[in-house]
Amino acid sequence: MYTTKTYHDSFDPIRAIRTKDFSYIENYAHRPLLDLPWDIEESPSGQAVKRLAAAPRPERELYDLHADPTESNNLLAGDDADGADAIAADLAVRLHDWRHQTGDVIPSDFAGSRIAARYTETYLQIHHKAPSSRSAIAADRGIEDEVRHTEQ
């Protein structure tokens, strides 16, 4: 299975291939290990994983799905990556071939930054304020305001 992500709350181009045995990921922009979306940043879930948002994301990741189904141990991160390098090289070729066959193009950092700015502007126009953990649906329906008025 092949996967792509170019933008989700920020410019974050990633391409990956997953087999029954391994997950191989290529990260094309310098990003944190976990890029927290605005809508969960201040939530309890966001706070629980906040430390991961400070760590840098590696350029390449490889996970053994049998030994590590939660993809916690990047086999390419350690000094003993010799066996992992051969597996990653094979998966990288497959990923490259798939990208070529499908005409997949990753925008430059410049284009990605412009995409991010455009989406941010659109978000702020829709919500008429800075992003917060407040649900856009709740805000649109006045649910949180209604709760506040009821409590007073």
Summary of the structure (lengths in Angstrom):
residues: 152
radius of gyration: 19.4
end to end distance: 52.9
largest distance: 64.0
contacts: 373
relative contact order: 0.15
helix: 44%
strand: 18%
